[in-house]
Each structure stands twice: as structure tokens, then as C-alpha cells.
Amino acid sequence: MAELFEFESRPVVIGECYSPENDATVYLGDRLELLKQLPDGSAALVVTSPPYNIGKSYERTIALDDYVSSQAETIRECVRTLAEDGSLCWQVGNHIAKDSEVVPLDMVLYPICKSLGLKMRNRIVWHFEHGLHCTKRFSGRYETIIWFTKSDNYYFDLDPVRVPQKYPGKREYKGPNVGQLSGNPLGKNPSDVWILPNVKNNHVEKTIHPCQFPVELIERLVLSMTRPGGLVVDPYMGVGSALCAALRHGRRGAGADLVPEYVAATRERITAAFDGTLKTRPLGKPVYVPGPNCKVAKNHWETAADEAGDKSESQESTLF
Ligand SMILES: C[S@@+](CC[C@H](N)C(=O)[O-])C[C@H]1O[C@@H](n2cnc3c(N)ncnc32)[C@H](O)[C@@H]1O
């Protein structure tokens, strides 16, 4: 797991309009107005979670076709700003239509990305435990991040985001490598299913925003898809979690939002991210560790492991 960037003692440079000299550009206004300020090929990573057109406090519900057209406009402009070896990550859930029909937004947006020449590298499933309790369908407990690159020659470094091996000391017991470690000592690939808590009321990162990214979700993308100094762009930045992830690791950031309170919160958060005082849930922290008196959880794990026919896994899996 990557070490945090060595924080600088100088004050952070935050601009209201884009300049390559800014550590962060925090634009109050529409995403296209910000994107048009960015030169062709300037962004190493565009990562965002757009409005889902579901009537949240910060959005006006519009016809699905109009929503898709406006997303296409945003994505087209993002692709222009993207470096040849850059990545675009769109984090989405479902749009719920008036008749309660579920419309998975990644399916709707995939053809737009393809038509702009992007190539998909992963469809990452982000699983979390907290959300609405549905009565007429199963409660939604995952969203996706669709990751595209502009070319085949894209930047990707797995090492800073490896996670601990399940059996770190395990060695080959036969064949030409007998006695050698069977897994990578730096850790294993985190896979395309990420289990990270979403930001609800008791989360250390909670702000005034109703649906902010956990910073660690974006840190994985920043660390694996950008080099130090690279520009990370979030066209729908909310309270700036993506910019915080960028600044915590020596990258630059640029984002836009229409809501002045979110922009003000972003400025505060990135100032703290830059000087190392922003409180975040640490990268790699286990999701859930039942205490010794937690009988329900213990029984749950043991039952699950018994059903899987592997008693030894039950001890491991309490650490998820
Ligand atoms: C899902 S939230 C993003 C939250 C963000 N990921 C975070 O961690 O705080 C979507 C954001 O898009 C903003 N937004 C909606 N329409 C916009 C537009 N046309 N231009 C810029 N931002 C917009 C909303 O105000 C909202 O904060």
C-alpha cells in the first residue's frame, strides 16, 4: 500500500479558474464551463459521480433522454481533456424511473463511451452495507465504476494499491519454484469487487453533502492510474473528495459544482488534504471486525464457513 505523500509546508494554491500552476482548481459553476478551460490532453484521470437524475436535493429531474444527452456532452468534453495514456472512471448506480423501473446507468452510458473511442478496462463493483431499505425489490447495496482508457497505451501501476495476501507466507510445495513464496510479497490485486463503507452519518469523512465519495475509493484510482503531479478532474465534484484524494498523493486537482456551499466545503477539505490534516478512513482498514462478545456475527461467519465446507476460512474471514 502506498505511503502518503510527504506533505508540503507551503500553502496550497487554489484557483477559481484553471491554471497549470494551481494545486487545485475549484470552479463554482457548470461542469462544461470548467472543462472548456482545460487544454487538450491535460488530464491524467477524470473521475466522477454524476447526478443520477433521481431527484436529489442538488438536481432537477429531467426526461431520461435529456439526461443521457447531457451526460454525453460531459463525457465528450472529458475525453478531449484526457491524455493519450489517461483514464476515465464514471461511478454510477441506478436511475429509478417514475414507474419504479430500475435503469442501470452504467449500461446506459457504456455506448456513449464506446462511441467516443474509449475502451473499457474494468467494471468495478463497489459494495457497501448502508442504504435505503426497499420493500418491492431487494435493497441496492452496490454501485459500479466503469473504467475506460483513451488508448491501449494507458498508465496503470498495480503495486501502490495491492492488498494483503490471504496467506502471505504460503510457499510452492512442488514444481520448479518449490519453497518460494507463491504470492506476490507486495500483496495481491484488489480485484474488481471493492468492499468499502459508503459515507453515512457516523463516517469520519461525513460533510453536508448527501452522497459524497469515500476518499479511499478514489485513492485507489489515483494511485494506480496517475503519476505524481498528474491532473485529476472531477466535473461534478460535490465536496471535492476526488480532489482531496489527488492532493493527498501529490497530484493536482480540478473540479466544478453548482452549489456554493459544496464549493466552500471543497476549499476547506482540500486545504486540509494538502497539509495532511484531513480526517479520512485509512486506506486498507478492514471493513468489519466483530468483537469477542459479538455472538451474532460469530455465528453468522461460522455458519457461512461451514456451509462453504471450509472451517479454516472462518477464522480468516472475520477480517474481511
Ligand atoms: C453525486 S454528487 C458528487 C459528489 C462527489 N463525488 C463528492 O464526493 O462530494 C453530484 C454533484 O454534481 C453537482 N452538479 C449537478 N449538476 C452539475 C453541473 N451541471 N455542473 C457541475 N456540477 C453539477 C451536484 O451539485 C452534486 O454535488
The ligand as an SDF file (V2000), in Angstrom:
LIG
                    3D

 27 29  0  0  0  0  0  0  0  0999 V2000
  -23.1810   12.6300   -6.7880 C   0  0  0  0  0  0  0  0  0  0  0  0
  -22.7500   14.2580   -6.4040 S   0  0  0  0  0  0  0  0  0  0  0  0
  -20.9940   14.1700   -6.3790 C   0  0  0  0  0  0  0  0  0  0  0  0
  -20.4310   14.0330   -5.0110 C   0  0  0  0  0  0  0  0  0  0  0  0
  -18.9060   13.9530   -5.0120 C   0  0  0  0  0  0  0  0  0  0  0  0
  -18.4540   12.7350   -5.6160 N   0  0  0  0  0  0  0  0  0  0  0  0
  -18.3270   14.0740   -3.6080 C   0  0  0  0  0  0  0  0  0  0  0  0
  -17.5450   13.2330   -3.1740 O   0  0  0  0  0  0  0  0  0  0  0  0
  -18.6870   15.0290   -2.9020 O   0  0  0  0  0  0  0  0  0  0  0  0
  -23.0650   15.1310   -7.8780 C   0  0  0  0  0  0  0  0  0  0  0  0
  -22.7480   16.6100   -7.7890 C   0  0  0  0  0  0  0  0  0  0  0  0
  -22.9310   17.1970   -9.0750 O   0  0  0  0  0  0  0  0  0  0  0  0
  -23.3110   18.5460   -8.8850 C   0  0  0  0  0  0  0  0  0  0  0  0
  -23.8620   19.0250  -10.1700 N   0  0  0  0  0  0  0  0  0  0  0  0
  -25.0860   18.8010  -10.7070 C   0  0  0  0  0  0  0  0  0  0  0  0
  -25.1860   19.3680  -11.9210 N   0  0  0  0  0  0  0  0  0  0  0  0
  -23.9830   19.9590  -12.1780 C   0  0  0  0  0  0  0  0  0  0  0  0
  -23.4450   20.6830  -13.2760 C   0  0  0  0  0  0  0  0  0  0  0  0
  -24.1810   20.9250  -14.3650 N   0  0  0  0  0  0  0  0  0  0  0  0
  -22.1910   21.1470  -13.2130 N   0  0  0  0  0  0  0  0  0  0  0  0
  -21.4190   20.9010  -12.0900 C   0  0  0  0  0  0  0  0  0  0  0  0
  -21.8770   20.2060  -11.0160 N   0  0  0  0  0  0  0  0  0  0  0  0
  -23.1360   19.7550  -11.0560 C   0  0  0  0  0  0  0  0  0  0  0  0
  -24.2830   18.4890   -7.7290 C   0  0  0  0  0  0  0  0  0  0  0  0
  -24.4030   19.7330   -7.0550 O   0  0  0  0  0  0  0  0  0  0  0  0
  -23.6500   17.3920   -6.8560 C   0  0  0  0  0  0  0  0  0  0  0  0
  -22.8690   17.9410   -5.8090 O   0  0  0  0  0  0  0  0  0  0  0  0
  1  2  1  0
  2  3  1  0
  2 10  1  0
  3  4  1  0
  4  5  1  0
  5  6  1  0
  5  7  1  0
  7  8  2  0
  7  9  1  0
 10 11  1  0
 11 12  1  0
 11 26  1  0
 12 13  1  0
 13 14  1  0
 13 24  1  0
 14 15  1  0
 14 23  1  0
 15 16  2  0
 16 17  1  0
 17 18  1  0
 17 23  2  0
 18 19  1  0
 18 20  2  0
 20 21  1  0
 21 22  2  0
 22 23  1  0
 24 25  1  0
 24 26  1  0
 26 27  1  0
M  CHG  2   2   1   9  -1
M  END
$$$$
